Amino acid sequence: MSGSVQANNTPISLDSVGITEEVIKYTVGEVHTRYLSSFGEWKLPILVQDLTKFMPIRVHEIRVSDVPKGKIIFGPDGASILIPRAFCRVRRRIEAAHELAHILLNHYSPVQIQGNRTTSYAESLDVFEEWCEKTGRLMLIPEAFLPRLENLSTEVSLGYVIIQVARRWGVPVPTAIMRILDQPMAGEKLRTKQIIVWDVENETANSSQCLLKASWHACRIGFIPHQNKVRLGSITYKAAVHMGTDRYVCGVEEVKIGSLQGIFYVDACPYGIGRYKRVLTVFREPDCCVDPLFKKNTASGDTI
Ligand SMILES: [Zn+2]
């Protein structure tokens, strides 16, 4: 910890240093310390409502509302947080944690609040938003509970492990991926992989065929067109039609998705229900992996 951050309860002066990774870790650490001394243990998933008790200002309520994105209304004696009704439960949770992060970082960083408007001295508002997003996911997924991916056997489905993290901590799968990537060691295992989340739709009401469209990706190489559709018969497609069987589908195949092209070991896991059915696909170099399709999950609870 650098000299700019003091381990006591006095507000940190960041006028000279701005927000750094260290400060984000410190402020989240303070919240977690107070959480543990209040509750005695982690309650899974961590409720955002519980985190509000450890904010530097009073948070009156977190309310679902017809807003397009999360919003904080500051009053003379505290704040109210509004969360979009259109979001699913896990997205509401990360959105609410993001808004709490605004309150936390506003308190500890050189930020001006004018009415409902927040002006940050970060390099740009986009950077400040990324800090809030990261602070939110750090608050919801404590470091001690992340899987030790660096020790994971190559036979275990990375996609399945990621989905277990998301389920356990009640966050969207992309948030779980970003949280693992926040880790220098564990993130290393994912950093060289290409990862895509696909939305699954039934083609017609009574058809067994479905349509998969790319909705999120963490692909460092290549351009993935938004809404890129999955090829019929591909490993990702097979995972989609086995939705709900708690299996993943893996194997080596030729991939042509935008500029992500070549021979990859593909590991595709279905998850979600109702209109939130999705498939998570991890693409990696095909060197070290076996090739059984429809392999039963080997990632048991104690391996993560
Ligand atoms: Zn924000």
Boltz pocket constraint, residues with backbone or C-beta under 6 A from the ligand:
constraints:
  - pocket:
      binder: B
      contacts: [[A, 98], [A, 102], [A, 129], [A, 132]]
      max_distance: 6.0
